[in-house]
Structure formats: C-alpha cells, structure tokens
Amino acid sequence: MENDGKNVTPPNRCKITHSRIEIFDLAGDGKEFISPAMRNFREKLSFTILLLVIAAIFAGFIAFVMYFVGGLPFAWARFLAVNFLFSFLAILGLLVLVLGIVCFDLWLRSSRVIAVAGELRIVTHWLFIRRTNAIPVSKIIEIKAANNTTANGVYYYDIMVLTEGGGRNWLAALRYSNGIPAVSDSFTENDRKVLISGGKTIRAITNIIGETEANWILAEINQALGRK
C-alpha cells in the first residue's frame, strides 16, 4: 500500500463502515481512512438522472431556439429573439455545468486520510488528478461533520477541516469587499478565522451516510490526532 504519511507503518486491523469507508489502525494511536470512489450509488444515480434530464431539456431548448429563430423573416427580429432567449439558455447551461461538476466529483473522487499524532494528511484523487494536503495539528482550527446533501430521504455528511493560514486571504477580500459577514447560524466564528488568516476549508471525507456515522468517524479522527 502506498505510504503518504510520515513514519506510518502498514495497517494491522480494518473496519468497514456502512458508507464503505475503510478504517485501518496504524502503529501507535494513528488511523487511516480510505474512501473509495465506487460507493453510495443511490446518491450518484439521483444526481446523474437529474443531470441527464436537465441536459435533455437544454438540448431541446437549443433545438427549439434554432428552429424558431431560423423561421423569422427579418434580421432584426432574429437578433431580438436570440437576445431574449439567451438568458434562459445561460441559466440552463449553468445548471448543466454545475451538476456536471457535482457528478464528476461524486463518481470519481476517492480519498485517503491519515491521522497520526501531530499531523493530518489528506490525499484526494480524481482518476489521474491528485491533491495532497499535509496539515500540522497546530494549524487546525476545527474538524467538523457537515451535512452536504439529501437524496431519497438519506442525509449525507462530509468531514470538513478548517485550517489556519499564514496571511491575508486575498480571494476572501475580493469576495467580501464590504467586510466579512457577521457570525450567524451558517457562518461561524471559526469560518471567520479561516478567512481572516488566509486558511482553507478542506473536504477530507465525503458522502458519509447519516449523522451518527459521521460523528463517529469524526471522533476517530480527533482521537488519532490527540485532539479533544
């Protein structure tokens, strides 16, 4: 097995959760969490069917526009019709793009999370695309289980890691040019710390079935890191 952690020995015991996430006990109190891409097909199919329906509507609308505009006798009438219908095409096209990205992530994302004393290492794959985040425990602001979606009455959760950065977050400064929002139910004090410090919010493990299992995995990660 590929070794992405520091001083991590091969695993000696494995648990498989209801969400088909494999949890290995490492030497000492460390743990490794492997989240394969091929799981939770109910959620994947729900979003894929929605994508196909909206894509079919988008294609049908384009065909209608081309037929309708092509039948207009005057150039100025065709110009006005195209400009009037463009907003509808843009909205449908944006929906297709967003759902396409969501489906790409759902079908192809796999991840390995290695939690050992002092460091959390997150390795995410999308086929041949790979991203690695090695986070010292001292830079972790919060690790939490957050509900990301609901499909067919099933709640799915992500393990989110909020990290502290080393400077100003210029992207946040542009996005919140009028000032960072006040703390609310959807924007916590820890979210403010991430933005102010230039940190990151990383999705470590995705699509965990149910709040109970998500909180249990969260507790396992914190225990392995030595966090309360």
C-alpha positions in Angstrom: 0.0 0.0 0.0 1.3 3.5 -0.9 2.7 5.4 2.1 1.6 9.0 2.1 2.1 9.6 5.9 5.2 10.3 7.9 6.6 7.3 9.7 3.5 5.3 9.1 3.8 1.5 9.3 1.5 -0.9 7.4 -2.0 -1.2 8.9 -2.8 -4.1 11.2 -6.6 -4.0 11.5 -9.5 -2.8 9.4 -13.1 -1.7 9.9 -15.6 -1.0 7.2 -18.4 1.4 7.9 -21.9 1.5 6.5 -20.7 4.1 4.0 -18.0 1.6 2.8 -15.2 3.7 4.3 -12.3 1.5 5.4 -10.6 2.4 8.7 -7.2 1.0 9.5 -5.4 1.1 12.9 -1.8 2.2 12.4 1.1 1.8 14.7 0.6 3.8 17.9 -2.8 5.5 18.0 -2.8 6.6 14.3 -5.6 5.7 11.9 -6.0 5.6 8.1 -9.4 6.3 6.5 -9.8 5.1 2.9 -12.9 6.4 1.0 -13.2 4.6 -2.4 -15.0 6.2 -5.4 -17.4 3.4 -6.1 -19.9 3.7 -3.2 -23.2 5.4 -2.4 -24.7 4.6 -5.8 -28.2 5.8 -4.7 -26.8 9.4 -4.3 -24.8 9.2 -7.5 -27.7 7.9 -9.6 -30.0 10.6 -8.2 -27.7 13.4 -9.3 -26.9 11.7 -12.6 -30.5 11.3 -13.5 -31.2 15.0 -12.7 -28.2 16.0 -14.8 -29.5 13.9 -17.8 -33.0 15.4 -17.5 -31.7 19.0 -17.4 -29.2 18.3 -20.2 -32.1 16.9 -22.4 -34.1 20.0 -21.7 -31.1 22.2 -22.5 -30.6 20.4 -25.8 -34.3 20.5 -26.7 -34.4 24.2 -25.9 -31.4 24.9 -28.2 -33.1 23.0 -31.0 -36.3 25.0 -30.5 -34.4 28.3 -30.5 -32.6 27.4 -33.7 -35.8 26.4 -35.4 -37.8 29.4 -34.1 -35.1 32.0 -34.9 -34.4 30.4 -38.3 -38.0 30.9 -39.3 -38.1 34.6 -38.6 -38.1 36.7 -41.8 -36.1 39.7 -40.6 -32.5 40.0 -39.2 -33.6 42.5 -36.5 -36.3 40.0 -35.4 -33.8 37.2 -35.2 -31.4 39.5 -33.2 -34.1 40.4 -30.7 -35.3 36.8 -30.3 -31.7 35.5 -29.7 -31.1 38.2 -27.1 -34.4 37.5 -25.4 -33.8 33.7 -25.2 -30.2 33.9 -24.3 -30.8 34.3 -20.6 -32.8 31.1 -20.5 -30.1 29.3 -22.3 -27.5 30.7 -19.9 -29.4 29.6 -16.8 -29.9 26.0 -18.2 -26.3 25.9 -19.3 -25.1 26.9 -15.9 -27.2 24.2 -14.3 -25.8 21.6 -16.6 -22.3 22.8 -15.8 -22.8 22.8 -12.0 -24.5 19.3 -12.0 -21.8 18.0 -14.3 -19.1 19.1 -11.8 -21.0 17.5 -9.0 -21.4 14.2 -10.8 -17.8 14.2 -11.8 -16.8 14.6 -8.1 -19.3 12.0 -6.9 -18.3 9.3 -9.4 -14.5 9.8 -9.4 -13.4 11.2 -6.0 -11.5 8.9 -3.8 -9.5 9.9 -0.7 -7.1 8.7 1.9 -6.9 10.4 5.3 -4.0 9.6 7.6 -4.3 10.9 11.1 -1.3 10.5 13.3 -0.1 12.4 16.4 0.9 15.9 15.2 -0.4 15.7 11.6 -3.4 15.1 9.4 -2.6 14.1 5.8 -5.4 14.2 3.2 -4.8 12.7 -0.3 -7.6 13.1 -2.8 -7.8 11.5 -6.3 -9.9 12.1 -9.3 -8.6 9.4 -11.7 -5.2 10.8 -12.6 -5.6 14.1 -10.7 -4.2 14.1 -7.2 -4.1 16.7 -4.5 -2.3 16.3 -1.1 -2.8 18.4 2.0 -0.4 17.8 4.9 -1.8 19.8 7.9 0.0 20.1 11.3 -2.4 19.7 14.2 -1.3 23.2 15.4 -2.8 24.7 12.2 -6.2 23.0 12.5 -8.9 25.4 13.7 -11.8 22.9 13.6 -12.8 19.5 12.3 -16.5 19.0 11.9 -19.2 16.8 10.3 -21.4 18.9 7.9 -24.5 17.9 6.0 -23.8 18.4 2.3 -26.9 17.0 0.6 -30.0 14.8 1.0 -31.0 12.2 -1.6 -34.1 10.0 -1.4 -34.6 10.9 2.3 -30.9 10.0 3.2 -28.7 12.6 4.7 -25.1 12.7 3.6 -22.3 14.3 5.6 -18.7 15.5 4.9 -15.8 15.7 7.3 -14.6 19.3 6.9 -11.2 20.5 8.1 -10.8 24.2 8.8 -7.2 25.3 8.7 -5.3 28.5 9.7 -3.3 30.2 7.0 -0.2 32.3 7.2 -1.5 35.6 5.8 -4.4 37.6 4.4 -6.9 35.8 2.2 -7.0 37.9 -1.0 -9.8 35.9 -2.5 -11.9 36.4 0.5 -11.0 40.1 0.5 -12.4 40.4 -3.1 -15.5 38.3 -2.3 -16.3 40.2 0.9 -15.2 43.7 -0.2 -17.8 45.2 2.2 -16.4 43.3 5.1 -16.5 39.7 6.4 -20.1 38.7 7.4 -21.1 38.7 11.0 -21.3 35.4 12.8 -24.6 33.5 12.2 -26.0 30.0 12.1 -24.4 29.4 8.7 -21.2 31.4 9.3 -19.4 30.6 12.5 -16.6 32.3 14.3 -14.2 29.5 13.0 -15.3 30.4 9.5 -14.2 34.0 10.1 -10.8 32.7 11.4 -10.2 30.8 8.2 -11.0 33.8 6.0 -9.0 36.3 8.1 -5.9 34.1 8.4 -6.0 33.0 4.7 -6.6 29.4 5.6 -8.6 26.7 3.8 -11.7 24.6 4.3 -10.9 21.1 3.0 -13.4 18.3 2.4 -11.5 15.4 3.9 -14.1 12.6 3.7 -17.2 12.9 1.6 -20.7 11.4 1.5 -20.9 9.7 4.8 -24.4 8.1 5.4 -26.1 9.6 8.4 -25.1 11.9 11.2 -24.4 9.1 13.7 -21.7 7.5 11.5 -20.3 10.9 10.5 -19.8 11.9 14.2 -18.3 8.5 15.0 -15.7 8.9 12.2 -15.1 12.5 13.4 -14.4 11.2 16.9 -12.0 8.6 15.5 -10.0 11.2 13.6 -9.8 13.5 16.6 -8.7 10.6 18.8 -5.9 9.7 16.4 -4.7 13.3 16.2 -4.8 13.6 20.0 -7.5 16.3 19.9 -10.4 16.6 22.3 
